[in-house]
Amino acid sequence: MTYESFKQHLAEGLQEFFPKGTHISIRQFPHNNSMVLDGLTILEPGSNLSPAIYLEHYFGQYQQGVPFETLQGQILQYYYAHCGPRHVDTSFFTCFEQIRPRIAYKLIHYEKNKELLKEVPYVPYLDLAAVFYCLVQEEPYKSSSILIHHKHLEYWGIPSASLFPIAKRNTPVLLPFACDPLADLILPSFGACPPAGCQGMEQALESEIVPMYVLSNRQRLNGASCILYQDVLKEVSGRLNDSLYILPSSVHEVIVLPASAGGNPAELSQLVQEINLAEVAPEEVLSDHAYFYDRALDHVSIC
């Protein structure tokens, strides 16, 4: 099947698994870094909320020989695991005072999102921009959000300058930061019997040769914004008794390491670029630059 046939066959085939009146559609969703992805949504009777299930990944598996029925089953599993409440009363969004406690910020790349930034309020930061959203539902690893546009500010009658102070207070409370050794996150994935050849990696990660830490929020969602949290970088650098290099691994997290162990800053930026090309989905790339946090000045700059 072509990609267009795959999408049509998928939407028609899923219909039989749901009650009459279920609306299944595929439309394009704008994403970070000016990406546009095809998302499948399933609205059962009485529902006004559905996870968007992005299809490019599934079509790639189909091209590699995974049976269509298997992919259909995976999509159903994803839907039921992420659908959450089937109906959300969105009338709360018309009242600014009701959403004020749920306003947060996230970081995106400035140049790669110039078109979006024409439509939304933002605060520039280095080569990035902090944009604002309303966190509708907060659960571990599950969040629904609404990006705040200029048209929303006009409706509420509030200035864009008021958003950052609100989000600065809310975001660390709604999405508390976490800083974990990289080894603690990677080694458990090996399980009880690590693959052959990984012994050296284990030893390196467990030693002080690679003193790397992953900074994100506890939900691991848009967690790179933790570098904006008040005193977080100061606290981390205090623990390590050193200034920091910050490697933006995605919009969801950054890797920090002591400056004394960082080596050549230019090589760190090159490493970030290589990882972005090989390992990070285009819509999740944050930046191609490493950053430096000067502990004495309490200041972040681009390497």
N, C-alpha and C positions, 0 to 999 in steps of 0.2 A: 504493500500500500504506500501511496505517497503520504506526505504529512497531512495534507488536506483531507484525504480519505480516512486516514487514521483518526483524526479529530471527529469527523462526522460519524464514523462507525462506533467510536467510543461513546459519544453522547447518546446515540440511538440505543446501543447495547446496555448502557447503565439504566435506562428508563425502566426496564423490567424488574429491577431490584427495589423500586420505590413505589409508593402508593399513587393512585390516580390523582392528577392535579399537581404532581411534582414538576417543577420547572428546572430543566438542566440546560445550561447554556455555556458557550465558550466565547470569551471576549478578551480583548487586549487590555492589559493593566500596565500603566506606566510604573517604572521602577527606578531605583537609585541608579545614578550614572547614566541617565537618559536611555536606559534599557526599556524595551517594551516586550512583555512576555504574555503568551497565551495562557489564560487561566480558566479552568472549568469550575463552575459554581453549581450547587445543588440546593434549590429552595423547595423544601417539602411544604405541604399545605400548612398554612398558619405560621410559616417561618419567614423572617426577613434578614437572616444572617447565615452566611455560609463561608467556610474557608475557601480560599482560592487555591486550586490544585494546578500547579504549573506543569505543562505537558511536554516541554522540550526534552526533559530528562527521560520521561517514559518512552518517547519516540526514539530516543537514542538507544535505549535498551532493546526496543523492538527491532531496530536495524541490526543489532548485534545478535539477534536470534532468539530473544526471549519471547515465548508464545503470547499472543494477544490476550488470551484468557487469564494468564498469569498477571499481566499488567493491569487488567481490569480488576482483578482481585486486590492487587496492591493499592489501587486508587480507592476502592471501597474501604479498605482497612485504614488508609490515611484519613478519609472523610470521617469515619466514625470515631477515630482517635482525636480528631481536632475540631469536631463540629461544635462542641460546647453547648451553650444555651441556644435554642432554635429561634428565639425571638428576643430582641432587645428594644426597649422603649427609647427611641432616639430623641424624644421631645426634650430630654434633659439638655441637649446640646444647644437649644435655643436660649438658655439662660446662662450667662457668663458666670454668675456666682455659683452655680451648681457644678460647673466644670473646673473652676479655678483650682480646687485641690488636686485635680488630676492632670494638670498641664505639666509636661516634661519636655526635655530637649534631647536631640540626638545629633551626631556629627555626620556630615556628608562632605564629599569633595566639592570645592567651589567651582572650578572650571568645568568639571564633568556634569554639573547640574545647573548650568547658567539659565536654561530655559525654565526649569522649575522655580528657580529663585526669583524670577520675575513675578511669580504668582503667590509666593509665600513670604511671610516675614522671616528674617534671619539675622544672625549676628556673625560677622566674619571672624575667623580665628585661624591665624597662620594661613595655610593653603586650603583651609576647610571652612565650613559654615555650620553654625548651630541652628537647626530648624525646630519648630515646636509642634507638639501633637498632644491630643487628649487621650490618656490611657483609660479605655473603657472598662476593661476586664483584666484584673491582675491575678494570675495564678502562676505557679511554677512552670516555666517553659511554655506558657500559653498567654498571649496578650492580644487583645484587639485594640486598635487605636485609630484615631481620625487625625490626619494631618491638618494643621490650621492654616487657612489661606487668608489673603487680604480681604476677601469677600466676607469671611466670618467676622473679622474685626470691624468691618463697616456695619454689619448687622448688630453686633454687640455695642457698638459705639465706644470702643476703647482704642487707645493708641498702641502701635506695635511696640513702642519702647517699654510698655508695662509687662511684656511677656517674659523677658529674660529674668528680671528679679523674682517673678513668681516661679518660673521653672527652676531657677537656681536653688530655691528653697525646697521645692517639691521632689525633684528628681532623685537626690540621694536618699530621701525617705521612701519613695515609692519603689526605687530600684537600688537597694544598698549595694555598695561595691564589695568585690571579693578579689583578693590577690593571693594566688596559689602558685607554688613551685611548678614549673612546667613538667617536671618528672612525676609529680603527683597526679597529673591529668593524663599523661601519656602511658605510663607503665601499667596502670590497671587494664588498659585495652589489650595488653598482651595476654592477660589471663594467667592461669596457673602454669601453662606450658608455652612460653614465648617461642615464636618461630625461630628456626635455625638462622643464625647470623645476627640475631638481635641482642646477643649477650653483650657485645661491645657497646651497643647503644644504651642498654640498661646501666652499665657501669659508668658511662659518661654522664648520663642524666642524673644518676645518684651521687656523683662526685661533685666537687666544687669547680670542675673544669668548665661547666656550662651553667653558671648561676642565673638562670632565666626564670622569670615569673610572669604569669598571665594575669593581667588586670582587666576585669570586666565587672558587670553586675551579676547578682546571684541568678538572674534569669538567663544570662548569656544572650541577651537580646539588645542590640544597639549599645553594647557595653563599652565601646571605645569612648563614649561620652564621659566615662568616669575620670578621664584626665582633666575635665573641667571642674570636678567636684572640689569644693574648698578644702585645702590642706591634704588631699589624698596623696599627691605626689610628694609633698613634704613628709608625710607619714611614712611612705614606702622608702624614700631615700634615707629617712632616719633609721629605719630598721636595717638597711644595708650599709649605713654610714658612708654614703657616697652619692655623688650626682648620678643621673640616670640617662641611659639611652632608651628611647621609646620606639619600638618597631610596630607600626600599624598592620596587624595581620589580617584585619577585616573591619567592617563597621561594628562588629560585635565584640571585639576584644583587641587589646594591644599587648605586646610582649615588652617587659622592661628588664633591663640588666644593668648592673653597676657600671658606671662609666670607666672605671679602671680595668674592667674586663672586656670592654667593648671593641677595642682595636681601632681600625681605620674607619672614621665616620662615612667616608665615600663608599667603602665596601659594604657598610651596613645598609645604605640606601640602595645599592645594587642588589643586595640580598632581598630586600623588600620587593623590588621590582620583579626579580626572578620568581619569588614565591607567588606574587600576584598573578603572573602569567601562567604558572604551572599548576597552582593549587587552589586559587580563590575564584569563585564564580564572579563574572564581570560585574554583576549588580551588587556584590558585597565588598568590592574593593573600596578602601577608604582613601589611601594615598600611596604614592610611589616614593615618598621621602621618609627617612628616619628623622626623629626629633631628639633634641638634647634638653634635659631639664637640669639647670644649674641650681644646685642645692643652696649655694650662698646667696644667690640673687632671687631665688624662688621664681624662676622664669623659664619658659619653654621657648625654644627656637628651632627652626628647620636646620637639619645638618647640611 
